[in-house]
Amino acid sequence: MNPEFFDWLQERYKHKTISNYLRALRHLEKEGVNLDSKDSFREWILKERSKGTLERTLNAYIKPYNSYITFLGIQKFKPFRNQKSVKRTRATMEDYEKLVSACRGYTNPRDRLLVEILFKAGLRYIEIVHLTVDDFNLEDDKIIVRAGKNEKYREVPLFPSVKEAFLKYLPFRQSLIEKVNKNTRALMVTQYGKPVTDDGGHNIIDRIAKRAGIGFSPHRARRFYGRYLWENGLKPELIQQLLGHNSVGTTMIYIQPDAEDAFSEVRKYMKKLDFNMPQGKGLKETVGRNLDYMVCSDRDLDPGRRLERPKCLAGLHHRSRVNPKSAKLYLTF
């Protein structure tokens, strides 16, 4: 990677974005991608797509790569220009249960608190990594987010179960930081007592999801949180404040029904919505009922009367006198 690229990024992006971009590019280099060659990157994309990697996952590498080749003066790479983007999905209650069950081992108290905050506070993972123990206001039951997106400040409710997980984690955290730095106020620390980095936070979440056996990203839990609040009666404007969105339109994307909701609701009423031909009501009764409506009793089927002539009587002479009962029997087959 060109060493001047970092200076180029600093002129255009914030620290968090730069960190994410560099992490993605380092991963590409580990995968054997030659960053100076679009063909090498294209081959890697095709290989990942053949494995079933989602488009949104690949986009997390395409954006940093496009920044790098823009720095080199090369045209951007656009592999999905003619394809519809894959919609992000929300996490489910089942995902939450599996992730909680996967929080085991030496770092269980920390991992459990991390999962609880993701699902029950709706924080971005980067916001959790930057939390301190002082950001938990136990008296007013709220979490203070000081390092939100665009450095926005906000407060979110502290659920009782999150508060319980926090109190259980504190003694474990204290035993870890005594090894290195007793004065650190970082909430999330490694097993060696050092503050968890941005990359380290991602790695912790990935390990938990791998043990749980599910595909998961922190943003799915954030969308779950927003939808959960809406389903329980909170107005979109209030959810917007809790999620830290600039626009309520962004919040509506989180809470609006999607294809998964539609299929879920239809499955609930599948038997009720399904229908067949009513028993005992077949072609005979249907044709007879229609004929009674179209043919007047003891009347000529004279075109002069401007009555629409039934197709089933097309073979009859227009002056013929037809009894509707006889016609009904005639058409029974």
HUJOJO-V418927 format. One record per pair of residues at least 4 apart in sequence whose ideal C-beta (glycine too) atoms are under 7 Angstrom apart, sorted by sequence separation. I is the first residue (numbers start at 1). J is the second residue. If there is no record, write none. Layout:
i;j
I;J
I;J
This chain:
i;j
1;5
4;8
5;9
6;10
7;11
9;13
13;17
15;19
16;20
17;21
18;22
19;23
20;24
21;25
22;26
23;27
24;28
25;29
26;30
27;31
29;33
37;41
38;42
39;43
40;44
41;45
42;46
43;47
44;48
45;49
46;50
47;51
49;53
53;57
55;59
58;62
59;63
61;65
62;66
63;67
64;68
65;69
66;70
67;71
68;72
91;95
93;97
94;98
95;99
96;100
97;101
98;102
104;108
107;111
108;112
109;113
110;114
111;115
112;116
113;117
114;118
115;119
116;120
117;121
123;127
125;129
126;130
127;131
131;135
147;151
148;152
158;162
159;163
160;164
161;165
162;166
163;167
164;168
165;169
166;170
169;173
170;174
171;175
172;176
173;177
174;178
177;181
178;182
189;193
190;194
196;200
199;203
200;204
201;205
202;206
203;207
204;208
205;209
206;210
207;211
208;212
216;220
218;222
219;223
220;224
221;225
222;226
223;227
224;228
225;229
226;230
227;231
228;232
230;234
234;238
236;240
238;242
239;243
248;252
251;255
252;256
257;261
259;263
260;264
261;265
262;266
263;267
266;270
269;273
270;274
277;281
281;285
283;287
284;288
285;289
286;290
287;291
288;292
289;293
290;294
291;295
309;313
316;320
322;326
323;327
324;328
325;329
326;330
327;331
328;332
13;18
28;33
48;53
53;58
69;74
91;96
103;108
118;123
123;128
137;142
148;153
158;163
177;182
184;189
189;194
196;201
209;214
229;234
234;239
240;245
245;250
257;262
277;282
322;327
29;35
34;40
70;76
117;123
148;154
189;195
190;196
230;236
245;251
301;307
303;309
316;322
28;35
33;40
69;76
136;143
137;144
146;153
177;184
189;196
209;216
266;273
10;18
33;41
69;77
103;111
135;143
145;153
188;196
196;204
240;248
243;251
301;309
9;18
103;112
135;144
145;154
186;195
230;239
25;35
48;58
66;76
190;200
229;239
33;44
66;77
117;128
135;146
144;155
145;156
184;195
237;248
240;251
9;21
65;77
100;112
103;115
143;155
177;189
180;192
181;193
236;248
239;251
301;313
31;44
45;58
142;155
143;156
176;189
179;192
180;193
188;201
205;218
226;239
114;128
142;156
179;193
180;194
294;308
313;327
62;77
100;115
142;157
143;158
176;191
236;251
303;318
28;44
99;115
141;157
142;158
173;189
177;193
236;252
239;255
294;310
302;318
130;147
141;158
176;193
226;243
301;318
302;319
127;145
236;255
291;310
300;319
301;320
312;331
127;147
127;148
300;321
301;322
121;143
123;145
136;158
141;163
96;119
1;25
41;65
55;80
124;149
138;163
226;251
230;255
227;254
295;322
297;324
1;29
226;254
227;255
226;255
295;324
55;85
56;86
136;166
38;69
55;86
223;254
54;86
56;88
292;324
295;327
28;61
35;68
291;324
1;35
45;79
122;156
121;156
24;60
36;72
38;74
41;77
291;327
24;61
28;65
291;328
25;64
38;77
120;159
24;64
25;65
288;328
291;331
120;161
121;162
120;162
21;64
25;68
288;331
287;331
116;161
117;162
21;67
116;162
284;332
116;165
134;185
113;165
133;185
112;165
113;166
132;185
132;186
133;187
132;187
113;169
131;187
109;168
110;169
129;188
109;169
128;188
110;172
5;68
8;71
109;172
5;71
129;196
129;198
126;198
129;201
128;201
114;188
125;201
125;202
110;188
125;205
107;191
106;191
156;242
154;241
114;204
154;244
152;244
111;204
115;208
125;218
124;218
149;244
148;244
111;208
124;222
145;244
118;218
122;222
119;221
118;221
122;225
122;226
103;208
119;224
120;225
102;208
119;225
99;208
102;211
16;126
99;209
102;212
101;212
99;212
98;212
98;213
98;214
99;216
95;214
122;242
95;216
122;243
91;216
91;220
90;220
91;221
88;219
89;220
90;223
91;224
90;224
88;223
90;227
87;258
89;260
23;199
19;198
